[in-house]
Amino acid sequence: LPHGSSPVPCVVMSEAEETILVVGNVRHKKQDGSLVLTRSRIAWSPEGSSELETNTLYTQLKSHRLSKESSSKIQLQLVLQDGGTINFHFTGSNPIVDRKSVSESLQRSMPKALPQLSEEIEAKRSLLQNEDFYHLYKDMVVSGIITAEEFWANR
């Protein structure tokens, strides 16, 4: 584990997912817990629990932001493709180092997720070239009956 990180119980997401980084002493919604980064996702688990309250695939991320090092709270914000955000507050003995480890891991992992996202976008674009499918999308999503996420989840 990186310097300043606390060991936490292993959280199994799937047998195929290799854990890249675990950082303890990370608060989310004013609750202490740990961040777990794998090859495909970033997750947060509350202290003393094996449940994942936050579990986000890298393909769902648009970017991440860091608070200023001079800030009273050392924070990392995940910016999601849908415009939402998820905030983490690092509270360990060396929060700047812990946050930097997470940020660097995200920078390495997020680009690897982009080909998967590009394939998904290309598949949607291809489907929308079908006139009937395009009209169905327009009737359902553009009119506000369902969201785009709901539409694609049912395809």
Disulfide bonds with the S-S distance in Angstrom:
none
